[in-house]
Amino acid sequence: MALVTCREVEASGYDRDLPVLADAVERAGAEAAVVCWDDPDVAWDGFDLAVIRSTWDYSWRAAEFVAWAERCGALTALANPVAVVRWNTDKRYLGDLAAAGVPVVDTRYLAPGDPADLPADREYVVKPTSGAGARNAARYTPEDHERAVRHLEWMHAEGLTAMVQPYMASIDTAGERALLFYGGRFLHAIRKGAVLEPGTAYDADKVPHPNLRPWEPTPAELAVAERALAAVPDAPELLYARVDLVDGDDGAPRVMELELVEPNLFLFLHEASVPVVAEAIVKAATR
């Protein structure tokens, strides 16, 4: 089976879970190959399963990546399925979750040509609908209006749709929690600190997962995560999922993002999860 990454990650070793997971898959009784999604020499029909792992360059190559997923999914089993990849690569899926009654962070979308309708009464975040690791995202106050407008103008000039969300102040104290699911069941959770610092430019480098530590989710967090997964269109069978949660102004958890394409699994914080993930991959390949 293929564990799919990208050239940047392969060269840097940034996905520290990848070699560990490849070894665990081999120990679970399967052959594992680490391959790059855009390598033209990979014969995808030679695999029983392709598992998207750390294709972390997809967010600025979204159309190209989805086209690859469609080609790959026509040649072998792809996890997660192509329809899920297509839906989840555009964060306008938050609107679908909200329509299904899932508590999400309030989000408005500003497409190219839309006026710069930005909050005047609270701190907020502007980011692209296709993004990862806080790339091209920034945090603003009402006094930063002109900076935020320039950010929007750049995004629209690039043909990108912007998301505008209230900055959830709870992140500064309670952090953001990520609940991981694998093989259809809860796996483990982590907590991370605030990524967006006040005044940091949208195009500055950011640490995507600061102050990481294991986390024991509350019953309320698990319930919201399960509601989000149940609301994925057409209820597909997901090999993996990550639900990122923050607390709203009322203290209740809300979905910040639903990661169904290439979530970091943080196995290095939960070593006991490695064989569980490997066994789920092998099981998926033999169904």
Rosetta blueprint (number, residue, H / E / L):
1 M L
2 A E
3 L E
4 V E
5 T E
6 C L
7 R H
8 E H
9 V H
10 E H
11 A H
12 S H
13 G L
14 Y L
15 D L
16 R L
17 D L
18 L H
19 P H
20 V H
21 L H
22 A H
23 D H
24 A H
25 V H
26 E H
27 R H
28 A L
29 G L
30 A L
31 E L
32 A L
33 A E
34 V E
35 V E
36 C E
37 W L
38 D L
39 D L
40 P L
41 D L
42 V L
43 A L
44 W H
45 D H
46 G H
47 F L
48 D L
49 L E
50 A E
51 V E
52 I E
53 R E
54 S E
55 T L
56 W L
57 D L
58 Y H
59 S H
60 W H
61 R L
62 A H
63 A H
64 E H
65 F H
66 V H
67 A H
68 W H
69 A H
70 E H
71 R H
72 C H
73 G H
74 A H
75 L H
76 T L
77 A E
78 L E
79 A E
80 N L
81 P L
82 V H
83 A H
84 V H
85 V H
86 R H
87 W H
88 N H
89 T L
90 D L
91 K L
92 R L
93 Y H
94 L H
95 G H
96 D H
97 L H
98 A H
99 A H
100 A L
101 G L
102 V L
103 P L
104 V E
105 V L
106 D L
107 T L
108 R E
109 Y E
110 L E
111 A L
112 P L
113 G L
114 D L
115 P L
116 A L
117 D L
118 L L
119 P L
120 A L
121 D L
122 R L
123 E L
124 Y E
125 V E
126 V E
127 K E
128 P E
129 T L
130 S L
131 G L
132 A L
133 G L
134 A L
135 R L
136 N L
137 A L
138 A E
139 R E
140 Y E
141 T L
142 P H
143 E H
144 D H
145 H H
146 E H
147 R H
148 A H
149 V H
150 R H
151 H H
152 L H
153 E H
154 W H
155 M H
156 H H
157 A H
158 E L
159 G L
160 L L
161 T L
162 A E
163 M E
164 V E
165 Q E
166 P E
167 Y L
168 M L
169 A L
170 S L
171 I H
172 D H
173 T H
174 A H
175 G L
176 E E
177 R E
178 A E
179 L E
180 L E
181 F E
182 Y E
183 G L
184 G L
185 R E
186 F E
187 L E
188 H E
189 A E
190 I E
191 R E
192 K E
193 G L
194 A L
195 V L
196 L L
197 E L
198 P L
199 G L
200 T L
201 A L
202 Y L
203 D L
204 A L
205 D L
206 K L
207 V L
208 P L
209 H L
210 P L
211 N L
212 L L
213 R E
214 P E
215 W L
216 E L
217 P L
218 T L
219 P H
220 A H
221 E H
222 L H
223 A H
224 V H
225 A H
226 E H
227 R H
228 A H
229 L H
230 A H
231 A L
232 V L
233 P L
234 D L
235 A L
236 P L
237 E L
238 L L
239 L L
240 Y E
241 A E
242 R E
243 V E
244 D E
245 L E
246 V E
247 D E
248 G L
249 D L
250 D L
251 G L
252 A L
253 P E
254 R E
255 V E
256 M E
257 E E
258 L E
259 E E
260 L L
261 V L
262 E L
263 P L
264 N L
265 L L
266 F L
267 L H
268 F H
269 L H
270 H L
271 E H
272 A H
273 S H
274 V H
275 P H
276 V H
277 V H
278 A H
279 E H
280 A H
281 I H
282 V H
283 K H
284 A H
285 A H
286 T H
287 R L
